[in-house]
Each structure stands twice: as structure tokens, then as C-alpha cells.
Amino acid sequence: MTSRIFNVEDARRIAKRRLPKIFFDYIDGGSSGEETLRANREDFGRWRLEQRVLAGFQPADLSTRYLGQRHALPFMLGPVGFLGLFAGKGEILAARAAHRAGTGFCLSNFSIASLADLKADGAAGQPQFQLYVLKDRGLAEEFVQAAETAGVETLHLTVDTAITGIRERDARNGFRAVTRIGPRLGFGLALRPAWCLDLARAGRPGVGAVRGRAEFGNGILEQASTLSRLIDPALSWADVEWLRERWKGRLSIKGILHADDAARAKAAGADAIVVSNHGGRQLDTAPSTISVLPEIVDAADGMEVLIDGGFRRGTDIVKALGLGASGVLLGRAYAFGAAAGGEAGVSAVIETLAAEIGVTLGLMGLSSIDELKSRGRSALRTAPG
């Protein structure tokens, strides 16, 4: 199957055929009219790359530094909720693929695998962790403690989901609303026998972070619904300051979309921010991440800035790095790979994007990611019109 993945869209098409509709729509969809979802892709077209020739081509060095480490690639695998529903043991498979490629992996707070599961897998590397702050601060404290126990170095506090966007595809399918498998959902799952067999082999899925807690329910659907309701809508900068005091590792604030919030994150002691609109799944008609990246980089005033949102091509990643991002977090791109072919599918997506970046740098007359970052915005020009 992975021999048919030549780009991220190939992985998406295979994932659509393989996954039950309820889970494909969860990955693929956005909020309300999905305008922000589309803008995340379309706005990469606002910039063009400068082509330079006769630079003495040599294989490009794709390594660069972000989040306190030098990684072999300028992109990492960001947090994707319920990844283990798209492929059996999906989080572990993705972490293995990332570790083998020499790049990072961030485990979602809504993952099927727990931090302890990844730590027990010798091929999964050292994960980062994404944290949602719940109304029960005691439980949030336990999540932080679990991250410390697992040796997590970077914690990504997600701040743009205190109020959940209206995700119409999920509403139609009943995702996070149904708490058990009824006849309609059961029929939809049965239409994907290969997926059913894969998940059956992996064991009964549940949210790893609340494993063993009877109050969250018995199955993945009930646990997901309960955990979603417990995300604290009153999250504020005071909570960021509490976490900064509590967490001694690297702290990243994920969900920044305005320059003033970037400056405030720095003042609150964040080590990094992630420019993110949650993949177009929250405020619809909000700006795309790539469109606000330059002003946020300026406002961050030297603080590390990463970005996610709509990345499908190596040229997208090159543009973000030229505009000042330290690194890129992938989401849907590798989730499609996991759904299409498990660990091999994730590796195929990573390798495809790496190859595209290498060719792009060569055609721009650049020999490395560090050279691209040094050239900065002069490596791009705005598109006409």
C-alpha cells in the first residue's frame, strides 16, 4: 500500500478508503463552513520561492535546531488526538517512525497510548506531550506528573480549545456525542473489515491518559465525550503562570494566532509558541497560520516560534522556515499516513516531504536548512495580485 504514496494527498485518498467515515471525517474536517481549513492550504500561495542557479548542487543538509535539540528534519509529528483509532497502536507506530527519521513526536492528551506505553517501547524514542487543562486541576497535575515520570522535556500547553468549535462533520457522525456503538455506527464500522481487524489486534481502545478511571466510562467513545466536557473554558493566563511555576522543563504555548498573545506568552515565561488555529477546527474564518506567521515572529522577539496548519508539501515547510519559523509540526499529513499504512505509511509521508524539501532547497541554490533560515524572508517574494 505504501508503494502508492508519492505525496500526502495519496495517503489521504488511501486513508479515506480504509477508515470508517466517522474517523476519516474527524481527521479531515474543520469547523462550521471550513473556511479556515481551506485558508490554511490556500494561503501558502501568497508567497513564491526565489530560484537561484549555478550554486554547485550538493545534497542538502535538512537538519536544524528547534525545541532545544538538533533534529535531522525541520518538521516533527505534532499531537493528533485518537491516532490509535486510525491504525492499531497508531501513536506507538508514529513515534517509532519519527524516532527512526531523527525527528520529534508529540503525544496528544487524547491519545489511545499513554506516555508509559511509549516509554516502554524501546523504538519509540522520547516523546513530547500535549496538555489540555481540565476543570479538575488535580487531574491536570497528574498529567504533568506523568510527563515528568516519562522524562518528557517539552510540554505543549494547548490554549485554543477551551471552547470547542462547531465541527459539523463530527456532529453529523455523532463523534464525541455517542457513547456506545449502535446499529448505525456498527454498520459503518463493518464496512471497513481491514480496519476492524487491525484495531481488534491492538486490543480494546481507550484514552490512555485516563486508563483505569471508571468515572470516565468504559469505552473510547464514552471516555472521549467525558474528557472533552471537562476541558476548562475558563483557562486564562493565570493558568499559564501556574504551569510555568509547576513545570521545570521546556514550555510551549500551542494555539497562538495573534502577535499580542505571542508577546504575552513570552512575558509569561514560555520557551516557545506554536502558531496554530487547531487545523481550522476552532474559530472559523480566523486567519491561516502562514498568513500571520511573520508578524508573530516579529512580536515573539527572539522566542522560538513553531507552526502547524495545512502543511502538505515540502515547499510549504520551506516557506514557513523562510518566514521565520524554527520548525513545523505536522498533523493531518502523518495521520493520513498512519491510516493508510501504519508505521510504513507514516514513514512514507516523512520520506516524501523530506525529498521534496531537499529538491526545493537545491533549486533555490541552498545547501541546508540553516542557510535557508539565515537568508530568511529574502528567500521568498509575495505572489502577484
C-alpha positions as CSV (number, residue, x, y, z in Angstrom):
1,M,0.0,0.0,0.0
2,T,2.8,2.5,0.9
3,S,4.4,2.0,-2.5
4,R,1.4,4.1,-3.8
5,I,2.2,7.0,-1.5
6,F,4.0,9.6,-3.6
7,N,2.7,12.6,-1.7
8,V,0.4,13.4,1.2
9,E,-2.7,13.5,-0.9
10,D,-2.1,9.9,-1.9
11,A,-2.0,9.0,1.8
12,R,-5.3,10.9,2.3
13,R,-7.0,9.1,-0.5
14,I,-6.0,5.7,0.8
15,A,-7.0,6.7,4.3
16,K,-10.4,7.7,3.1
17,R,-11.0,4.3,1.6
18,R,-9.7,2.4,4.6
19,L,-11.3,4.3,7.5
20,P,-14.9,4.3,8.7
21,K,-16.5,7.7,7.8
22,I,-16.8,8.8,11.4
23,F,-13.0,8.6,11.9
24,F,-11.9,9.9,8.5
25,D,-14.2,13.0,8.9
26,Y,-12.7,13.6,12.3
27,I,-9.2,13.9,10.8
28,D,-10.2,15.6,7.6
29,G,-12.8,18.1,8.8
30,G,-12.8,21.6,10.2
31,S,-15.3,23.9,12.0
32,S,-18.5,25.4,10.6
33,G,-18.1,26.3,6.9
34,E,-14.4,25.1,7.0
35,E,-13.2,28.5,5.6
36,T,-10.1,28.5,7.9
37,L,-9.4,24.9,7.0
38,R,-9.3,25.9,3.3
39,A,-7.3,29.1,4.0
40,N,-4.6,27.1,5.8
41,R,-3.9,25.4,2.4
42,E,-4.6,28.3,0.0
43,D,-2.6,31.0,1.7
44,F,0.7,29.2,1.1
45,G,0.1,30.6,-2.4
46,R,0.6,34.1,-1.1
47,W,4.4,33.5,-1.3
48,R,6.8,32.4,-4.1
49,L,10.2,30.9,-3.6
50,E,13.3,32.5,-5.1
51,Q,15.0,30.2,-7.6
52,R,18.8,30.6,-7.8
53,V,21.1,28.7,-10.2
54,L,24.8,27.6,-10.6
55,A,25.2,27.2,-6.9
56,G,27.2,24.0,-7.2
57,F,24.4,21.5,-6.2
58,Q,25.1,19.1,-3.3
59,P,22.7,17.0,-1.2
60,A,21.1,19.4,1.2
61,D,21.5,19.2,5.0
62,L,17.9,19.1,6.3
63,S,18.9,19.1,10.0
64,T,18.2,22.1,12.1
65,R,17.7,23.1,15.7
66,Y,14.3,23.6,17.5
67,L,12.9,22.9,20.9
68,G,16.4,22.5,22.4
69,Q,17.7,19.8,20.1
70,R,19.1,19.4,16.7
71,H,16.8,17.3,14.6
72,A,17.5,15.5,11.4
73,L,14.5,17.2,9.8
74,P,12.9,20.7,10.1
75,F,9.5,19.1,10.8
76,M,8.2,16.9,13.6
77,L,5.0,14.9,14.2
78,G,2.6,17.1,16.3
79,P,-0.2,15.9,18.6
80,V,-3.2,14.2,16.9
81,G,-6.0,13.0,19.1
82,F,-7.2,9.4,18.9
83,L,-4.4,8.4,16.5
84,G,-4.7,4.9,17.7
85,L,-8.2,4.7,16.2
86,F,-6.8,5.3,12.7
87,A,-4.3,2.5,13.0
88,G,-3.9,-0.1,15.7
89,K,-1.3,1.2,18.2
90,G,-1.1,4.3,15.9
91,E,0.8,6.5,18.4
92,I,3.5,4.0,19.0
93,L,3.9,3.3,15.3
94,A,4.1,7.1,14.5
95,A,6.6,7.6,17.3
96,R,8.8,4.8,16.0
97,A,8.7,6.3,12.5
98,A,9.6,9.7,13.8
99,H,12.4,8.4,16.0
100,R,13.9,6.4,13.1
101,A,13.8,9.5,11.0
102,G,15.6,11.5,13.6
103,T,12.8,13.9,14.4
104,G,10.3,14.5,17.2
105,F,6.9,13.2,18.1
106,C,4.3,14.8,20.5
107,L,1.7,12.6,22.2
108,S,-1.8,14.1,22.4
109,N,-3.6,14.3,25.7
110,F,-6.4,12.4,23.8
111,S,-4.2,9.6,22.6
112,I,-5.0,5.9,22.8
113,A,-1.5,5.1,24.0
114,S,-0.2,6.6,27.3
115,L,3.2,8.1,28.0
116,A,4.0,5.0,29.9
117,D,3.2,2.9,26.8
118,L,5.6,4.9,24.7
119,K,8.3,4.8,27.3
120,A,8.0,1.0,27.5
121,D,8.6,0.8,23.7
122,G,12.3,0.9,23.1
123,A,11.9,2.1,19.4
124,A,9.5,5.0,20.2
125,G,12.1,7.5,21.3
126,Q,11.5,10.3,23.8
127,P,8.1,11.9,23.2
128,Q,6.9,15.4,23.9
129,F,3.4,15.8,25.4
130,Q,0.4,18.0,24.7
131,L,-1.6,19.1,27.7
132,Y,-5.2,20.2,28.0
133,V,-6.0,21.9,31.3
134,L,-9.2,20.4,32.8
135,K,-11.7,21.9,35.3
136,D,-10.2,19.4,37.7
137,R,-6.8,20.9,38.4
138,G,-5.8,17.8,40.3
139,L,-6.2,15.7,37.2
140,A,-4.2,18.3,35.2
141,E,-1.5,18.0,37.9
142,E,-1.5,14.2,37.4
143,F,-1.0,14.6,33.7
144,V,2.0,16.9,34.4
145,Q,3.4,14.3,36.8
146,A,3.0,11.6,34.3
147,A,5.0,13.7,31.8
148,E,7.8,14.2,34.4
149,T,7.9,10.4,35.1
150,A,8.1,9.6,31.4
151,G,11.1,12.0,31.0
152,V,9.2,14.5,28.7
153,E,11.4,17.5,28.1
154,T,8.8,19.7,26.2
155,L,5.2,20.3,27.2
156,H,2.9,21.8,24.7
157,L,0.0,23.6,26.5
158,T,-2.9,23.8,24.1
159,V,-4.8,27.0,24.7
160,D,-7.2,27.4,21.7
161,T,-9.8,24.7,22.6
162,A,-11.2,26.0,25.9
163,I,-14.4,26.4,23.8
164,T,-14.9,23.7,21.3
165,G,-15.6,24.8,17.7
166,I,-18.8,23.7,15.9
167,R,-17.5,20.7,13.8
168,E,-20.4,19.8,11.6
169,R,-19.0,16.6,10.2
170,D,-18.4,15.3,13.7
171,A,-21.9,16.4,14.7
172,R,-23.5,14.5,11.8
173,N,-21.5,11.4,12.5
174,G,-22.0,11.5,16.3
175,F,-18.3,11.8,17.1
176,R,-17.9,12.7,20.8
177,A,-21.7,12.6,21.2
178,V,-22.4,8.8,21.0
179,T,-21.1,6.8,23.9
180,R,-21.5,3.3,22.6
181,I,-21.7,1.5,19.3
182,G,-25.3,1.4,18.0
183,P,-26.6,-0.2,14.8
184,R,-25.9,2.7,12.5
185,L,-22.3,3.1,13.7
186,G,-21.8,-0.6,13.9
187,F,-22.8,-0.9,10.2
188,G,-20.4,1.8,9.2
189,L,-17.5,0.1,11.0
190,A,-18.4,-3.2,9.5
191,L,-17.9,-1.7,6.0
192,R,-14.2,-1.4,6.8
193,P,-13.2,-5.0,7.7
194,A,-9.4,-4.5,7.3
195,W,-9.6,-1.6,9.7
196,C,-11.7,-3.6,12.1
197,L,-9.2,-6.5,12.1
198,D,-6.3,-4.1,12.7
199,L,-8.0,-2.4,15.7
200,A,-9.0,-5.8,17.1
201,R,-5.4,-7.0,17.1
202,A,-4.4,-3.9,19.0
203,G,-6.9,-4.5,21.8
204,R,-9.9,-2.5,23.1
205,P,-9.1,1.2,22.6
206,G,-9.4,3.8,25.4
207,V,-7.9,7.2,26.2
208,G,-4.5,6.3,27.7
209,A,-4.3,9.3,30.0
210,V,-7.4,8.2,31.9
211,R,-6.9,4.5,31.8
212,G,-8.4,2.7,34.8
213,R,-10.6,5.7,35.8
214,A,-14.1,4.3,36.0
215,E,-15.6,7.8,36.2
216,F,-14.6,8.4,32.5
217,G,-16.6,5.4,31.3
218,N,-15.6,2.0,29.8
219,G,-15.1,2.6,26.1
220,I,-13.2,5.1,23.9
221,L,-16.4,6.9,22.8
222,E,-17.6,7.5,26.3
223,Q,-14.2,8.4,27.5
224,A,-13.6,10.9,24.7
225,S,-17.0,12.5,25.3
226,T,-16.4,12.8,29.1
227,L,-12.9,14.2,28.7
228,S,-14.0,16.8,26.1
229,R,-16.6,18.1,28.5
230,L,-14.0,18.6,31.2
231,I,-11.7,20.9,29.3
232,D,-11.8,24.2,31.3
233,P,-13.4,27.0,29.3
234,A,-12.1,29.5,32.0
235,L,-8.5,28.8,31.1
236,S,-6.5,32.1,31.4
237,W,-3.0,33.5,31.6
238,A,-3.0,32.8,35.3
239,D,-3.1,29.1,34.4
240,V,-0.1,29.6,32.2
241,E,1.7,31.2,35.0
242,W,0.7,28.3,37.4
243,L,2.0,25.8,34.9
244,R,5.2,27.7,34.3
245,E,5.9,27.6,38.1
246,R,5.0,23.9,38.2
247,W,6.7,22.6,35.1
248,K,10.5,22.8,35.1
249,G,11.0,21.6,31.5
250,R,10.5,23.4,28.2
251,L,7.1,25.0,28.0
252,S,5.4,25.7,24.6
253,I,2.1,27.5,24.2
254,K,0.2,26.0,21.3
255,G,-2.6,27.9,19.7
256,I,-1.2,31.4,19.3
257,L,-2.7,33.3,16.3
258,H,-2.2,37.0,17.3
259,A,1.0,39.0,17.8
260,D,-0.1,40.4,21.2
261,D,-0.7,36.9,22.5
262,A,2.8,35.9,21.4
263,A,4.3,38.8,23.3
264,R,2.2,37.9,26.4
265,A,3.3,34.2,26.1
266,K,6.9,35.4,26.3
267,A,6.2,37.6,29.3
268,A,4.5,34.6,31.0
269,G,7.8,32.6,30.7
270,A,7.1,30.4,27.7
271,D,10.1,29.0,26.0
272,A,8.3,28.6,22.6
273,I,5.0,29.1,20.9
274,V,3.2,27.2,18.2
275,V,1.3,29.3,15.7
276,S,-1.9,27.3,15.3
277,N,-5.6,27.5,14.6
278,H,-6.1,23.9,15.5
279,G,-6.1,22.8,11.9
280,G,-9.1,25.1,11.1
281,R,-11.2,23.2,13.7
282,Q,-11.9,26.1,16.1
283,L,-12.7,29.7,15.1
284,D,-13.9,29.6,11.5
285,T,-12.9,32.5,9.3
286,A,-9.8,33.0,11.6
287,P,-6.6,33.8,9.6
288,S,-4.5,31.0,8.3
289,T,-1.4,30.2,10.3
290,I,1.1,31.0,7.5
291,S,-0.5,34.4,6.9
292,V,0.1,35.6,10.5
293,L,3.5,33.9,10.9
294,P,5.7,36.9,10.0
295,E,4.0,39.4,12.4
296,I,4.0,36.8,15.2
297,V,7.8,36.1,14.7
298,D,8.4,39.8,15.0
299,A,6.3,40.1,18.2
300,A,8.0,37.0,19.7
301,D,11.2,39.0,19.8
302,G,13.6,36.1,19.7
303,M,11.4,33.5,21.4
304,E,11.2,30.3,19.4
305,V,8.2,30.1,17.1
306,L,6.9,26.9,15.5
307,I,3.9,26.5,13.3
308,D,1.3,23.9,12.2
309,G,-1.8,24.1,9.9
310,G,-2.3,22.9,6.4
311,F,1.2,21.6,5.7
312,R,1.1,19.1,2.8
313,R,4.2,19.8,0.7
314,G,7.9,20.3,1.2
315,T,7.5,23.8,-0.3
316,D,5.0,24.7,2.4
317,I,7.6,23.8,5.0
318,V,10.3,25.8,3.2
319,K,8.1,28.9,3.1
320,A,7.4,28.7,6.8
321,L,11.1,28.4,7.7
322,G,11.9,31.3,5.4
323,L,9.3,33.4,7.1
324,G,10.9,32.8,10.5
325,A,9.6,29.5,11.9
326,S,12.1,27.4,13.8
327,G,10.3,24.2,12.9
328,V,7.0,22.8,11.6
329,L,4.5,20.4,13.4
330,L,2.7,18.0,11.1
331,G,-0.8,16.9,11.9
332,R,-3.2,15.5,9.3
333,A,-0.3,14.8,6.9
334,Y,1.1,12.0,9.0
335,A,-2.3,10.9,10.4
336,F,-3.3,10.1,6.9
337,G,-0.1,8.1,6.5
338,A,-0.9,6.1,9.7
339,A,-4.4,5.4,8.5
340,A,-3.1,4.4,5.0
341,G,-0.3,2.1,6.1
342,G,0.5,2.2,9.8
343,E,4.2,2.8,10.6
344,A,5.2,2.3,7.0
345,G,2.6,4.9,6.0
346,V,3.9,7.4,8.4
347,S,7.5,6.8,7.2
348,A,6.4,7.2,3.6
349,V,4.9,10.6,4.4
350,I,8.1,11.7,6.2
351,E,10.3,10.5,3.4
352,T,8.2,12.1,0.7
353,L,8.2,15.5,2.5
354,A,12.0,15.2,3.2
355,A,12.6,14.5,-0.5
356,E,10.5,17.5,-1.6
357,I,12.4,19.8,0.8
358,G,15.7,18.6,-0.4
359,V,14.8,19.2,-4.1
360,T,13.3,22.6,-3.2
361,L,16.4,23.7,-1.4
362,G,18.6,22.6,-4.3
363,L,16.5,24.5,-6.9
364,M,16.8,27.6,-4.6
365,G,20.6,27.3,-4.6
366,L,20.6,26.5,-0.9
367,S,22.7,23.7,0.7
368,S,21.0,23.5,4.1
369,I,18.0,24.4,6.3
370,D,20.3,26.6,8.3
371,E,21.3,28.5,5.2
372,L,17.6,29.0,4.4
373,K,16.9,30.3,7.9
374,S,19.9,32.6,7.5
375,R,18.6,34.0,4.2
376,G,15.1,34.4,5.8
377,R,12.4,36.4,4.1
378,S,14.7,37.3,1.2
379,A,14.3,33.7,0.1
380,L,10.7,34.4,-0.7
381,R,8.7,37.0,-2.6
382,T,5.0,37.8,-2.4
383,A,2.9,36.4,-5.1
384,P,1.4,39.0,-7.6
385,G,-2.1,40.0,-7.1
